[in-house]
Amino acid sequence: MKQPLDNSAPAIDAFSALAHEARLAIFRLLVQRGPEGTPAMEVGRLLDLKPSTVSGHLATLKRAGLVTAERQHREVLYAPNFDTVNGVVRFLLQDCCGGDAAACAGVVIPVK
């Protein structure tokens, strides 16, 4: 087996966490809803998932660094961690086009 690329562990963790249909749907929903955060119960309601299932999936995404959790009163708000997402994208595009940044210009859609 080849040696892993430098700094590949966060990317591997992120891809492992997203390699499940429900977790990918949860993450995409959180990205759509933005950095303000969404309560776990709302995530479950919007995606028609059981609360215990949502909780487990959110814990996996949080361990991978893809989401953050912030307690507000009785609720925990989950939001995408764009720093981690950007790090994974940077890892994927490292040395893109042999280091010719101009050739890769337009590959990544900026976060609005």
C-alpha contacts under 8 A as a table, 3 or more apart, distances in Angstrom:
res1	aa1	res2	aa2	distance
4	P	8	S	6.53
5	L	8	S	5.39
7	N	10	P	6.79
7	N	11	A	7.83
7	N	91	F	7.83
8	S	11	A	5.31
8	S	12	I	6.12
8	S	91	F	7.56
9	A	12	I	5.07
9	A	13	D	6.10
10	P	13	D	5.06
10	P	14	A	6.11
10	P	64	A	7.21
10	P	88	V	7.16
11	A	14	A	5.04
11	A	15	F	6.10
11	A	88	V	5.31
11	A	91	F	7.34
12	I	15	F	5.22
12	I	16	S	5.98
13	D	16	S	5.13
13	D	17	A	6.15
13	D	64	A	5.29
14	A	17	A	5.18
14	A	18	L	6.23
14	A	61	L	7.66
14	A	64	A	5.36
14	A	65	G	7.33
14	A	66	L	6.70
14	A	88	V	7.67
15	F	18	L	5.04
15	F	19	A	5.97
16	S	19	A	5.16
17	A	20	H	6.97
17	A	23	R	6.99
17	A	60	T	6.15
17	A	61	L	5.74
17	A	64	A	6.45
18	L	21	E	7.60
18	L	23	R	5.69
18	L	24	L	4.99
18	L	27	F	7.82
18	L	61	L	7.57
19	A	23	R	7.44
19	A	24	L	6.96
20	H	23	R	5.37
20	H	24	L	6.03
21	E	24	L	5.23
21	E	25	A	6.18
22	A	25	A	5.02
22	A	26	I	6.09
22	A	57	H	7.51
23	R	26	I	4.96
23	R	27	F	6.04
23	R	57	H	5.69
23	R	58	L	7.43
23	R	61	L	7.27
24	L	27	F	5.13
24	L	28	R	6.09
25	A	28	R	5.14
25	A	29	L	6.08
25	A	47	L	7.80
26	I	29	L	5.11
26	I	30	L	6.23
26	I	43	V	6.97
26	I	47	L	7.61
26	I	58	L	7.83
27	F	30	L	5.11
27	F	31	V	6.21
27	F	61	L	7.80
27	F	66	L	7.91
27	F	67	V	7.80
27	F	80	P	7.05
28	R	31	V	5.03
28	R	32	Q	6.17
29	L	32	Q	5.06
29	L	33	R	6.21
29	L	43	V	7.70
30	L	33	R	5.07
30	L	34	G	6.15
30	L	35	P	7.97
30	L	37	G	7.20
30	L	38	T	6.95
30	L	78	Y	7.34
30	L	79	A	5.73
30	L	80	P	5.86
31	V	34	G	5.18
31	V	35	P	7.58
31	V	79	A	7.34
31	V	80	P	5.72
33	R	36	E	7.55
33	R	37	G	7.19
33	R	38	T	7.30
34	G	37	G	6.51
34	G	79	A	6.72
34	G	80	P	7.10
35	P	79	A	5.29
35	P	80	P	6.29
35	P	81	N	7.94
36	E	79	A	6.58
37	G	77	L	4.90
37	G	78	Y	4.80
37	G	79	A	4.25
37	G	80	P	7.74
38	T	42	E	6.59
38	T	43	V	6.77
38	T	76	V	7.96
38	T	77	L	4.83
38	T	78	Y	5.20
38	T	79	A	6.44
39	P	42	E	5.24
39	P	43	V	6.44
39	P	75	E	6.13
39	P	76	V	5.58
39	P	77	L	4.38
39	P	78	Y	6.15
40	A	43	V	5.01
40	A	44	G	6.31
40	A	51	P	7.57
40	A	54	V	6.89
40	A	55	S	7.06
40	A	58	L	8.00
40	A	75	E	7.74
40	A	76	V	6.61
40	A	77	L	6.61
40	A	78	Y	6.80
41	M	44	G	5.11
41	M	45	R	6.16
41	M	51	P	6.42
42	E	45	R	4.97
42	E	46	L	6.01
43	V	46	L	5.25
43	V	47	L	6.15
43	V	49	L	7.96
43	V	54	V	7.42
44	G	47	L	5.27
44	G	48	D	5.48
44	G	49	L	4.60
44	G	50	K	6.13
44	G	51	P	6.00
44	G	54	V	5.93
45	R	48	D	5.00
45	R	49	L	6.52
46	L	49	L	7.96
49	L	53	T	6.54
49	L	54	V	6.35
50	K	53	T	5.23
50	K	54	V	6.25
51	P	54	V	5.08
51	P	55	S	6.07
52	S	55	S	5.09
52	S	56	G	6.37
53	T	56	G	5.32
53	T	57	H	6.30
54	V	57	H	5.14
54	V	58	L	5.99
55	S	58	L	5.20
55	S	59	A	6.15
56	G	59	A	5.10
56	G	60	T	6.38
57	H	60	T	5.13
57	H	61	L	6.31
58	L	61	L	5.04
58	L	62	K	6.00
58	L	67	V	7.70
58	L	78	Y	7.96
59	A	62	K	5.00
59	A	63	R	6.12
60	T	63	R	5.17
60	T	64	A	6.36
61	L	64	A	5.16
61	L	65	G	6.39
61	L	66	L	5.37
61	L	67	V	5.87
62	K	65	G	4.96
62	K	66	L	5.71
62	K	67	V	4.89
62	K	68	T	6.09
62	K	69	A	7.54
63	R	66	L	7.65
64	A	67	V	7.87
65	G	68	T	7.21
65	G	81	N	6.80
65	G	84	T	6.22
66	L	80	P	5.94
66	L	81	N	5.13
66	L	82	F	7.52
66	L	84	T	5.98
66	L	85	V	6.57
67	V	78	Y	6.34
67	V	79	A	5.36
67	V	80	P	4.36
67	V	81	N	4.73
68	T	78	Y	5.54
68	T	79	A	5.37
68	T	80	P	6.29
68	T	81	N	5.88
69	A	76	V	6.17
69	A	77	L	5.54
69	A	78	Y	4.63
69	A	79	A	6.70
70	E	76	V	5.43
70	E	77	L	5.19
70	E	78	Y	6.62
71	R	74	R	7.14
71	R	75	E	5.80
71	R	76	V	4.27
71	R	77	L	6.18
72	Q	75	E	5.37
72	Q	76	V	5.98
72	Q	77	L	7.02
73	H	76	V	7.95
81	N	84	T	5.63
81	N	85	V	6.50
82	F	85	V	4.84
82	F	86	N	5.85
83	D	86	N	5.20
83	D	87	G	6.14
84	T	87	G	4.93
84	T	88	V	6.26
85	V	88	V	5.18
85	V	89	V	6.28
86	N	89	V	5.02
86	N	90	R	6.00
87	G	90	R	5.03
87	G	91	F	6.08
88	V	91	F	4.97
88	V	92	L	6.19
89	V	92	L	5.04
89	V	93	L	6.14
90	R	93	L	5.14
90	R	94	Q	5.73
91	F	94	Q	5.15
93	L	96	C	4.94
94	Q	99	G	7.78
95	D	98	G	5.27
95	D	99	G	4.57
95	D	100	D	7.80
96	C	99	G	5.46
96	C	100	D	6.87
96	C	101	A	7.14
96	C	104	C	6.49
97	C	100	D	5.42
97	C	101	A	7.27
97	C	103	A	6.37
97	C	104	C	6.49
100	D	103	A	5.52
100	D	104	C	6.95
101	A	104	C	5.25
101	A	105	A	6.20
102	A	105	A	5.11
104	C	107	V	5.57
105	A	108	V	7.54
106	G	109	I	6.93
